[in-house]
Amino acid sequence: MLHKTGSRAVEEEGLTTQQWAVLGALSREKSQGGMSIGDLARYLMVSRQNLSGVISRMERDGHVSVAASGQDRRSRVVTMTASGRHVWEDLALPKIHGYYEAILSDFSVNDVTHTLHYLLKMLENMQQLDAQWLSADDADEGKAPA
């Protein structure tokens, strides 16, 4: 529902919730020089494969540019273009703020605080579960075939 209603909030700008997440990540002060695809995937907690398609569409639409890293030519760095910054700051962000105001309109400050607390707790539990699965996968790869 978040994807469906969130995408509707910014559909006039040609964005999806995944693209809004990418622009949001790239709009942070510490990301002004861009982010590697790997760092962006880790920050957004998505796979590099899923992010690759989103980045390709955003590059096609002129919202981001992708270039080889100056430090490691094998690494690609994603930066927000001037057009992407305009779409983000001037067009999408006001609608995103309105979207959040609408979905949280009948929440008290206490409700928001508790909701955030429990969502962060769920995220932490999911990250622990993911780490356990990764450890199990690594252990399985190290086993000799039966």
C-alpha positions in Angstrom: 0.0 0.0 0.0 2.9 2.3 0.7 4.3 1.7 -2.8 0.9 2.1 -4.4 -0.2 5.3 -2.6 3.3 6.8 -2.4 3.8 6.3 -6.1 0.5 8.0 -6.8 1.6 11.0 -4.7 4.6 11.6 -7.1 3.3 10.1 -10.4 3.0 13.5 -12.1 6.8 13.8 -11.7 7.2 10.3 -13.3 8.6 8.9 -10.1 7.9 5.7 -8.1 8.6 5.2 -4.4 11.9 3.4 -5.3 13.0 6.4 -7.3 11.9 8.8 -4.6 14.1 6.8 -2.2 17.1 7.0 -4.5 16.6 10.8 -4.9 16.2 11.2 -1.1 19.4 9.3 -0.5 21.3 11.3 -3.0 19.9 14.6 -1.7 21.6 14.2 1.7 24.5 16.5 2.3 27.0 13.7 2.7 26.0 12.3 -0.7 26.6 15.5 -2.7 29.6 13.8 -4.4 27.4 10.8 -5.3 27.3 7.3 -3.9 28.6 4.0 -5.3 25.9 1.6 -6.4 26.9 -0.8 -3.5 26.7 2.0 -0.9 23.4 3.1 -2.3 22.0 -0.4 -2.2 23.2 -0.9 1.4 21.8 2.5 2.5 18.4 1.7 0.9 18.6 -2.0 2.0 17.9 -3.4 -1.4 19.8 -5.7 -3.7 22.2 -4.3 -6.3 20.2 -6.1 -9.0 16.9 -4.4 -8.0 18.6 -1.0 -7.7 20.3 -1.4 -11.1 17.0 -1.3 -13.0 15.7 1.7 -11.0 19.0 3.6 -11.6 18.9 2.7 -15.4 15.4 4.2 -15.7 16.4 7.3 -13.7 19.5 7.8 -15.8 17.3 7.5 -19.0 15.0 10.1 -17.5 17.9 12.5 -16.7 17.4 12.4 -12.9 20.8 10.8 -12.1 24.1 10.2 -13.9 26.3 7.2 -13.5 30.1 7.3 -14.0 33.1 5.3 -13.1 34.6 6.1 -9.7 37.8 8.1 -9.7 39.1 5.9 -7.0 38.1 2.5 -8.3 37.3 2.3 -12.1 35.3 -0.9 -11.5 32.9 0.9 -9.1 30.2 3.1 -10.5 29.1 6.3 -8.7 25.5 7.7 -9.0 24.9 11.4 -8.6 21.8 13.5 -8.9 21.7 15.7 -11.9 20.4 19.3 -11.9 17.2 18.1 -13.5 16.9 15.4 -10.8 17.5 18.0 -8.0 14.7 20.2 -9.5 12.3 17.3 -9.7 13.2 16.3 -6.1 13.3 19.7 -4.4 10.7 21.7 -6.3 8.2 19.1 -7.5 8.3 15.9 -5.5 9.3 16.9 -2.0 6.3 19.2 -1.4 4.0 16.4 -2.5 5.9 13.9 -0.3 5.5 16.1 2.7 1.8 16.4 1.9 1.5 12.7 1.5 3.0 12.1 5.0 0.8 14.8 6.5 -2.3 13.1 5.0 -1.4 9.6 6.2 -0.4 10.8 9.7 -3.2 13.3 10.1 -5.0 11.6 12.9 -1.8 10.5 14.7 -0.7 12.2 17.8 3.0 13.0 18.5 2.9 10.1 20.9 1.4 7.8 18.2 4.1 8.8 15.8 6.8 8.2 18.4 5.5 4.7 19.3 5.0 3.8 15.6 8.6 4.8 14.8 9.9 2.9 17.8 8.2 -0.3 16.8 9.1 0.1 13.1 12.8 0.5 14.1 12.5 -2.5 16.3 11.0 -4.6 13.5 13.8 -3.3 11.2 16.5 -4.4 13.7 14.9 -7.9 14.0 14.8 -8.2 10.2 18.4 -7.2 9.9 19.4 -9.8 12.5 17.4 -12.4 10.6 19.0 -11.4 7.4 22.5 -11.7 9.0 21.6 -15.1 10.3 20.6 -16.2 6.8 23.7 -14.8 5.2 25.8 -16.7 7.8 24.0 -19.9 7.1 24.4 -19.4 3.3 28.1 -18.7 3.7 28.5 -21.8 5.9 26.6 -23.9 3.3 28.9 -22.7 0.5 31.9 -23.8 2.5 30.7 -27.4 2.9 32.0 -30.2 0.7 29.4 -31.7 -1.6 27.7 -34.9 -0.2 
